Amino acid sequence: MIELIFAYLLGLYDGLLRPVFQRIWLYVEPYLGTIKSLIIRSSAVFVISSFCLYLSAFLVGVVYYYNMPITYQSYELNFQYKRSCIQQHRNYVKSGKGLPGMIYGEDCFPTATVKFDDLSNKVNPHQAYEVHLSLKLPNSPANMNIGMFMATIQYGSEISSQPASLNYHPLIIRIASTILFWPFLMFDVMESTQTLNIQLFKRINFGLKPSQDCNANYVSSSHFQLKDETTCSKSSNIKPPHQRIATVHIDYPEIEINSATLHITAKLSGLQYFLFQWPIFSFVLGTMIFFTPVLASTVVVLYIFLYVRRSNGPVRTDMEQQTTSSQDTNVETVGVGNDGQSTPLNPEPLELEHSEFGTANPSNAGSS
């Protein structure tokens, strides 16, 4: 069965396809050299264009890598509390006894620090950033009784304080929410919390800035002049030079915080803004811009290389020339005749030379 099918297909090929292919070959054969040349040139153009295209895309990637900063970073804050301040504040709230100036002083505020010089916390000192503080606060009675509080950040001599407060919900809303979500609250799937987003800095550079205070978070020298014209001595508690540290504190000693995060977003402008907002369009446009000079440079380099190679040609040494000449002599002379002359390997060229000078055949010469 298979042999019959194969024989049928072979007969079909011989009867129908072979004449068609032969006819096509008759038309194609005169242009075969042109077609080969066209294929070779098209392949060369395709290879050169692909190389230039990939090189242009690589250059666009290099420009993006060296011009685009890290647009967004977040840092977890660990606030440090003082138990004595919390107890004093509770006594002051209940009995009114205590020193408000001491309880609500900076020494009693929950404080957290961020070191931008850590390996995991790198920010560009020449880039402008926007800073937000995210606080996740539980809906506890202590937090609900706070009211307004201030969130403050200090970086060197730059200080920013912004007010914040928990959102107020009526009692009926809180009861309805608890009844509706009590299974999730009971199994800790949900938490009764609020998240506050506070803008601390609208625009700031985390560069190396000098401070005018010995106890500041940035120190660029071992001596600074204070407001009271006293001098900071080298033995004072000064942090190492060139440190970039930001301090965040909340001006309420008893505030309850589940988690806090400092969000830093780069303020982009110009080329950075264009690359960030339209990445695909900027990639295509940048590739097109780089493609033309890259293609021109590649063509010029190839032209110079081919021109130099064609003008110089292969360089042959004296030893190679002697070897080639001896090989030519051995090929041309294969034996010696009766008259002592060499017999050429191929006598046809000699006959052609004789014919060119009009020499008669040997038989005619003998007869004459």
C-alpha positions, -999 to 999 in steps of 0.1 A, spaced: 0 0 0 28 24 9 47 15 -23 16 23 -44 11 56 -27 48 65 -32 46 54 -69 15 75 -74 31 106 -59 63 101 -79 43 98 -111 23 129 -101 56 148 -96 70 136 -130 38 144 -148 28 177 -133 54 193 -111 86 185 -129 76 204 -161 65 234 -141 98 234 -122 117 231 -154 98 259 -170 105 281 -139 141 272 -140 144 283 -176 132 317 -166 153 319 -134 186 305 -147 197 337 -167 191 358 -135 207 333 -111 238 354 -105 217 385 -99 195 367 -75 226 354 -55 241 389 -54 207 403 -42 204 377 -15 240 383 -3 235 421 -2 202 419 15 217 396 41 245 420 47 221 450 50 199 430 75 229 420 96 243 455 98 208 471 105 201 445 132 235 452 148 229 490 147 194 486 161 205 465 191 234 488 197 210 518 197 187 500 221 216 493 244 227 530 244 191 540 253 193 516 282 226 531 293 212 566 293 181 554 313 203 536 338 226 566 345 199 593 344 170 577 363 173 576 401 153 553 423 119 570 421 104 554 452 119 542 485 103 533 518 118 529 553 103 512 583 105 534 614 109 521 648 98 547 674 116 547 707 94 554 738 104 563 773 83 545 799 88 572 825 75 599 802 44 577 795 37 573 832 42 610 839 18 618 811 -8 595 825 -5 610 859 -7 645 845 -39 636 825 -56 620 855 -46 643 883 -32 674 866 0 671 885 33 673 868 54 696 846 38 700 812 70 715 798 89 683 807 62 659 797 57 675 763 93 682 757 114 666 729 130 642 753 97 625 759 85 623 723 85 590 705 115 593 681 127 573 651 158 578 630 167 570 594 203 567 582 205 573 545 241 563 543 233 526 550 239 502 522 202 494 520 191 531 523 207 549 494 194 582 481 209 605 456 223 636 473 217 657 442 181 646 436 151 664 450 126 642 470 91 644 484 87 629 519 56 614 534 50 597 567 25 568 569 12 560 604 -10 530 611 -28 538 644 -52 515 662 -87 529 671 -79 526 708 -93 550 735 -59 564 741 -55 574 704 -91 586 701 -85 611 730 -54 626 715 -70 650 691 -45 670 671 -8 661 672 23 672 653 46 650 633 81 665 629 110 656 608 145 671 611 173 667 586 203 689 595 190 724 596 158 715 577 128 711 600 92 704 590 62 699 613 27 689 600 -5 685 620 -26 653 619 -55 637 637 -75 605 636 -107 605 617 -138 608 639 -165 582 636 -198 585 655 -207 558 680 -235 543 659 -210 539 630 -185 522 652 -211 498 666 -225 490 631 -189 484 618 -181 461 647 -213 441 642 -208 438 604 -171 427 606 -170 409 639 -160 375 624 -130 391 607 -121 410 638 -124 380 660 -100 359 638 -76 388 633 -83 389 596 -90 426 599 -79 452 624 -96 483 637 -70 507 626 -66 539 606 -37 549 583 -26 585 582 -5 599 554 13 631 564 34 651 539 65 662 558 87 676 530 73 688 496 108 691 482 142 684 498 177 673 488 193 648 511 227 661 504 256 670 527 244 701 545 261 718 575 242 722 607 244 750 633 239 728 663 263 704 681 234 680 688 220 681 653 217 650 632 243 661 606 278 672 614 303 682 587 330 695 609 343 692 645 335 728 654 304 748 650 292 781 664 261 780 686 234 806 690 249 817 724 283 822 707 298 792 725 320 767 707 314 731 703 344 712 716 359 682 700 351 662 731 313 669 729 289 643 717 293 649 679 283 624 653 309 613 627 313 637 598 293 633 566 264 614 581 230 618 566 204 611 593 168 622 595 149 622 628 111 618 630 92 624 663 55 627 674 47 653 700 25 630 721 43 607 746 14 582 748 5 577 712 0 541 701 15 532 668 12 498 651 36 506 622 52 536 606 68 540 572 87 569 557 80 572 520 105 590 498 95 598 462 119 614 437 107 647 422 115 642 385 118 669 359 131 673 323 145 641 307 139 621 339 102 630 339 99 621 303 116 587 307 95 579 338 61 589 325 64 575 289 89 547 291 79 528 259 76 559 238 109 573 251 126 539 244 113 539 208 122 575 202 156 572 218 164 541 197 154 560 165 176 589 175 206 567 182 201 545 151 211 571 125 245 580 139 252 544 149 244 532 113 265 560 98 294 552 120 292 515 112 291 521 75 321 545 77 341 519 97 333 491 73 342 513 43 375 523 58 383 487 67 375 474 32 394 503 15 425 497 36 424 459 30 419 464 -7 447 490 -11 473 471 10 466 436 -4 483 405 10 519 410 21 542 382 10 577 376 24 609 367 4 608 331 16 572 327 4 581 343 -30 611 319 -35 589 289 -26 562 300 -50 587 305 -79 603 271 -73 569 254 -73 560 272 -106 593 260 -121 586 224 -110 551 225 -124 561 240 -158 591 216 -165 584 178 -161 613 163 -182 642 169 -206 640 160 -243 667 145 -266 679 180 -275 685 189 -239 655 212 -236 627 210 -212 594 195 -223 563 215 -212 536 198 -193 508 214 -214 519 220 -250 486 236 -261 497 272 -251 529 266 -272 508 256 -302 487 288 -297 518 309 -296 530 293 -328 497 298 -344 497 334 -334 530 340 -352 517 321 -382 541 290 -380 530 262 -403 524 226 -393 553 203 -390 541 182 -420 539 212 -442 573 223 -432 588 189 -442 571 189 -475 585 223 -483 
